[in-house]
Every structure is written in structure tokens, then in C-alpha cells.
Amino acid sequence: MAKNTFLSWSTTAGANTDVGGVYIGEGCPPSNMNNSDRTIMAILRRDLDNGLVYSAKAGAYTAVADDNNGAIRFTATATLSLTAAATLGADWHVTVIASGGDVTIDPNGAETIDGAATLVIPDGGSAEVFCGGSAFYTDGLAQLRALVTLMSDGWGAFPIGVPVPVMTHKGVSSPPTNKSYRYVKLTAADAYNTGFITSESVSGTAPLLIATGVVSLAGSPLDGQTINLWNSEGRIPRAGSSAGTLQNDAFQDHGHPIVGSDGAGGGVAVINGAGGGFSPNNKTSAATTATTGGTPRTANETRMKNEAVTYYMRIK
């Protein structure tokens, strides 16, 4: 195979028998030496002096051999797929810049990068990616940037599956949607969840609404799980030994004291202040509010003093 690039030249002198297809082995014509010199000059000029090539990408891209020694800047959340390491060859390298969203580097097949299946470069970070011939490695800047991002971005610190109340009505921003992590809003028919919550169902009459949806995000431990959309239901969490058990509001059963008796059966007769006999005998009165309680606060549910907040939940 013709050695058309600087990196295709061998470090073993005897293995270099051509330059860009020009034969320079023993017995080659004298003119080949002139042609090989010219070819070497062209290759060096292309691959070394002018080899750092900058390109911008707005979406997914697959890195190829010609990207060697280049700088690829992504202006949006994207995935950079890598051609097989054996094809790219040892010493192939490229700089990846995330400038508009997280960039996920995905090696070919079962190949790894820094020992993992994928590597995420957080928005605002960069990494130098090197090919070792069978796997890929980085300079570690992506991991460092990820740690810095995690420390400065509180949203990335919440565990997956933990509902988080956010006071959006006070101007607090919703969790971002262009990071390696992803949240959903526990509200039915909300644009924030487009593509991530499917098969939504809302039934019942307020306040006894049941609102559910199915998480749809590959790689999420919650992928395919049905979750209750608390914001639409007006539901709050409660500790319990059977996780996932749903309960509607309820009022504890109670009794009322006897307020009247005609003395039958040996009891003490009490005069009915309203006049007339007791029918039925030994009846009870309806529940009333104590004099000091004031006007009763009635509604179609039993509830405590509260303030409505919007719940989000991290799913990846």
C-alpha cells in the first residue's frame, strides 16, 4: 500500500520503500529519487505545517483517518463516533471541543475510550483523543471538566429517580435539557417532556386525578417504567414500607357523643332542647366546629397548609 501520509511512514527504515506511491527501494530509477523528494516535501507541508485542520459540526459525526491532528468543534449536543482503531492506526489523534452542548465520544463496536464504552465531554470542555491501535485514550481533561461541571452545576448532583421540587414560580430555572443528564417534569402534556415521556394517561376528576406516563430514554435505568406525574395529580410523597402504593386523601373515622335520651332501659332522661321526642332514640348530632374554631374551611379534599411547587425528576 502506498505511503501517502506522514503517519503511514514506518519507524523501520527498511520498510519505507515508497513515498506516495513513488518507489524508492534498491534499484529504483534515479528520477524516482527526485520525485520522492518532491513527494516528501508535499506530504510534510500537508501533514505537519498545515496539518491542524479546524472544522465545526452541528450534529453527529464519524471521525475518519483524514481528521488526524485536527480540531473538531461541536456547536450542539452531539455524538462523535470513531472509526475502528485498527483502521485509524496508532498515533492518530484529534482534539474535540464541546461548544454548545455535551459531546459523547462513542468508539467503534466494543472498543473503549479510557477503558469505558463511551466518554462525555461536558459543554465548554475539550479533550485530546488518541488512538492506540486497538483502543482510544484521552488526556484526562474531559474527566476533569466533568468534575468541575458537576461541582458548579447542582443539577448533575441529584441522584436518578429522586423527585426535586423547583420553585419556578419564583423565577428559578428548570433543569437544562442539553446536558449528559436528563430530567423530566412531573406534569402531563408538558412540552419539556417531549420525546422522553410517552403513553401519558390522565383519568378521574380533580382532586382525585391519576396522571401517569412512561419514561422513554435509552440508557436510563427508568427506561420503560411508568411514573406518576405528581404535579398534575397534586400528590405528595409519604414514607411507607410498600413503595409505589398510591392513596387518595382520607379523613379518619370517628364517632359522636349521645346528645339525647328518654331514659329507656334505666338510663337518665335528658330533655331535648329542640322539643319533641327522640326518634330514633339515643341519636347523635352532626359534627360542628368548636366555638373558638371559627367558620369551618371546607373543600373537596382533606389537606394541610401548603404551597404548590413544580416537581422534576432526573431520569439519566
For each residue, the residues with C-beta under 8 A, 3 or more apart:
1: 8
2: 18 20 21
3: 8 9 10 16 18 19 20
4: 8 20 21 43
5: 8 9 43 47 65 68
6: 9 43 44 47 48 51
7: 47 68 89 91 92
8: 1 3 4 5 89
9: 3 5 6 16
10: 3 13 15 16
11:
12: 15 16
13: 10 16
14:
15: 10 12
16: 3 9 10 12 13 19 24
17: 23 24 25
18: 2 3 21 22 23 24 25 36
19: 3 16 22 24 36 39 40 43
20: 2 3 4 36 39 42 43
21: 2 4 18
22: 18 19 32 35 36 39
23: 17 18 28 32
24: 16 17 18 19 28 32 33 36
25: 17 18 28
26:
27:
28: 23 24 25 32 33
29: 32
30: 33 34
31: 34 35
32: 22 23 24 28 29 35 36
33: 24 28 30 36 37
34: 30 31 37 38
35: 22 31 32 38 39
36: 18 19 20 22 24 32 33 39 40
37: 33 34 40 41
38: 34 35 41 42
39: 19 20 22 35 36 42 43
40: 19 36 37 43 44
41: 37 38 44 45
42: 20 38 39 45 46
43: 4 5 6 19 20 39 40 46 47
44: 6 40 41 47 48 49
45: 41 42 48 49 50
46: 42 43 49 50 51
47: 5 6 7 43 44 50 51 68 69
48: 6 44 45 51
49: 44 45 46
50: 45 46 47 53
51: 6 46 47 48 68 69 70
52: 69 70 71
53: 50 67 69 70 71
54: 70 71 73
55: 67 70 71 72 73
56: 72 73 74 75
57: 60 61 72 73 74 75 78
58: 74 75 76 78
59: 76 78
60: 57 78 79 80 81
61: 57 72 74 78 80 81
62: 80 81 82 83
63: 67 72 80 81 82 83 88 94 129
64: 67 83 88
65: 5 68 83 87 88 89 92
66: 70
67: 53 55 63 64 70 72 94
68: 5 7 47 51 65 88 92 93 94
69: 47 51 52 53 93 94
70: 51 52 53 54 55 66 67 94 95
71: 52 53 54 55 94 95 97
72: 55 56 57 61 63 67 80 94 95 96 97
73: 54 55 56 57 97 99
74: 56 57 58 61 77 78 80 96 97 98 99 100 101 103
75: 56 57 58 99 100 101
76: 58 59 100 101 178
77: 74 100 101 102 103 123 178
78: 57 58 59 60 61 74 101 103 104
79: 60 103 104 105 106
80: 60 61 62 63 72 74 96 103 104 105 106
81: 60 61 62 63 106 107 108
82: 62 63 85 88 105 106 107 108 111 113 129 131 136
83: 62 63 64 65 87 88 108
84: 87 88 108 109 111
85: 82 88 89 107 108 111 131 132 133 134 135 136
86: 89 133 134
87: 65 83 84
88: 63 64 65 68 82 83 84 85 92 131
89: 7 8 65 85 86 92 131 133
90: 131 132 133
91: 7 130 131
92: 7 65 68 88 89 130 131
93: 68 69 128 129 130 131
94: 63 67 68 69 70 71 72 128 129
95: 70 71 72 126 127 128 129
96: 72 74 80 103 105 121 126 127 128 129
97: 71 72 73 74 121 125 126
98: 74 101 102 103 121 122 123 124 125 126
99: 73 74 75 123 124
100: 74 75 76 77 123 178
101: 74 75 76 77 78 98 123 178 179
102: 77 98 120 121 122 123 178 179 180
103: 74 77 78 79 80 96 98 120 121
104: 78 79 80 118 119 120 121 180
105: 79 80 82 96 113 118 119 120 121 127 129 136
106: 79 80 81 82 117 118
107: 81 82 85 111 112 113 117 118 135 136
108: 81 82 83 84 85 111
109: 84
110:
111: 82 84 85 107 108 134 135 136
112: 107 115 116 117 135 136
113: 82 105 107 116 118 119 129 135 136 137 138
114: 119 136 137 138 140 143
115: 112 135
116: 112 113 119
117: 106 107 112
118: 104 105 106 107 113
119: 104 105 113 114 116 127 138 142
120: 102 103 104 105 142 146 180
121: 96 97 98 102 103 104 105 125 126 127 142 145 146
122: 98 102 125 142 145 146 149 179 180
123: 77 98 99 100 101 102 149 178 179
124: 98 99 145 149
125: 97 98 121 122 141 142 145 146 149
126: 95 96 97 98 121 141 142 145
127: 95 96 105 119 121 138 139 140 141 142 145
128: 93 94 95 96 138 139 141
129: 63 82 93 94 95 96 105 113 136 137 138
130: 91 92 93 136 137 138 139
131: 82 85 88 89 90 91 92 93 136
132: 85 90 135 136 137
133: 85 86 89 90
134: 85 86 111
135: 85 107 111 112 113 115 132
136: 82 85 105 107 111 112 113 114 129 130 131 132
137: 113 114 129 130 132
138: 113 114 119 127 128 129 130 141 142 143
139: 127 128 130
140: 114 127 143 144
141: 125 126 127 128 138 144 145
142: 119 120 121 122 125 126 127 138 145 146
143: 114 138 140 146 147
144: 140 141 147 148
145: 121 122 124 125 126 127 141 142 148 149
146: 120 121 122 125 142 143 149 150
147: 143 144 150 151
148: 144 145 151 152
149: 122 123 124 125 145 146 152 153 156
150: 146 147 153 156 157
151: 147 148
152: 148 149
153: 149 150 156 157 179
154: 157 158
155: 158 175 176 179 181 183 314
156: 149 150 153 179 180 181
157: 150 153 154
158: 154 155 162 164 314
159: 162 314
160: 220 221 222 314 315 316
161: 221 222 313 314 315
162: 158 159 313 314
163: 186 230 237 311 312 313
164: 158 175 183 311 312 313 314
165: 309 310 311
166: 172 174 175 309 310 311 312
167: 170 172 309 310
168: 171 172 173 174 309 310
169: 308 309 310
170: 167
171: 168
172: 166 167 168
173: 168 176
174: 166 168 183 185 192 310 312
175: 155 164 166 183 312 314
176: 155 173 179
177: 182 183 192
178: 76 77 100 101 102 123
179: 101 102 122 123 153 155 156 176 182
180: 102 104 120 122 156 316
181: 155 156 314 316
182: 177 179 196 217 220 314 315 316
183: 155 164 174 175 177 312 313 314 315
184: 192 193 196 197 213 215 227 312 313 315
185: 174 190 192 193 231 310 311 312
186: 163 227 228 229 230 231 232 310 311 312 313
187: 190 192 193 229 231 232 310
188: 200 202 211 213 229 232
189: 200 202
190: 185 187 193
191: 194
192: 174 177 184 185 187
193: 184 185 187 190 196 197 213
194: 191
195: 216
196: 182 184 193 215 216 217 315
197: 184 193 200 213 214 215 216 229
198: 213 214 216
199: 213 214 226
200: 188 189 197 211 212 213 229
201: 210 211 212 213
202: 188 189 209 210 211 232
203: 209 210
204: 208 209 210
205: 208 209
206: 209 234
207: 234 249 300 301
208: 204 205 248 301
209: 202 203 204 205 206 232 233 234
210: 201 202 203 204 228 233 246
211: 188 200 201 202 228 229 232 233
212: 200 201 226 227 228 229
213: 184 188 193 197 198 199 200 201 226 227 229
214: 197 198 199 224 225 226 227
215: 184 196 197 220 222 223 224 225 226 227 315
216: 195 196 197 198 223 224
217: 182 196 220 222 223 315 316
218: 223
219: 223 316
220: 160 182 215 217 223 315 316
221: 160 161
222: 160 161 215 217 225 227 315 316
223: 215 216 217 218 219 220 315
224: 214 215 216
225: 214 215 222
226: 199 212 213 214 215
227: 184 186 212 213 214 215 222 313
228: 186 210 211 212 233 235 246
229: 186 187 188 197 200 211 212 213 232 233
230: 163 186 233 234 235 236 311
231: 185 186 187 234 310 311
232: 186 187 188 202 209 211 229
233: 209 210 211 228 229 230
234: 206 207 209 230 231 308
235: 228 230 246
236: 230
237: 163
238: 247
239:
240: 243 245
241:
242: 245
243: 240
244:
245: 240 242
246: 210 228 235
247: 238 250
248: 208
249: 207 301 302 303
250: 247 302
251: 302
252:
253:
254:
255: 284
256: 259 284 285 286 287
257: 284
258: 261 282 283 284
259: 256 270 283 284 285
260: 270 272 278 282 283
261: 258 264 267 268 269 270 278 281 282
262: 269 277 278 281
263: 266 267 268 269 270
264: 261 267 281
265:
266: 263
267: 261 263 264
268: 261 263
269: 261 262 263
270: 259 260 261 263
271:
272: 260 275 276 277 278
273:
274:
275: 272
276: 272
277: 262 272
278: 260 261 262 272 281 282 283
279: 283
280: 283
281: 261 262 264 278
282: 258 260 261 278
283: 258 259 260 278 279 280
284: 255 256 257 258 259
285: 256 259 288
286: 256
287: 256
288: 285
289: 293 294 295 296
290: 293
291:
292:
293: 289 290 296
294: 289
295: 289
296: 289 293
297:
298:
299: 303
300: 207
301: 207 208 249
302: 249 250 251
303: 249 299 306
304:
305:
306: 303
307:
308: 169 234
309: 165 166 167 168 169
310: 165 166 167 168 169 174 185 186 187 231
311: 163 164 165 166 185 186 230 231
312: 163 164 166 174 175 183 184 185 186
313: 161 162 163 164 183 184 186 227
314: 155 158 159 160 161 162 164 175 181 182 183
315: 160 161 182 183 184 196 215 217 220 222 223
316: 160 180 181 182 217 219 220 222
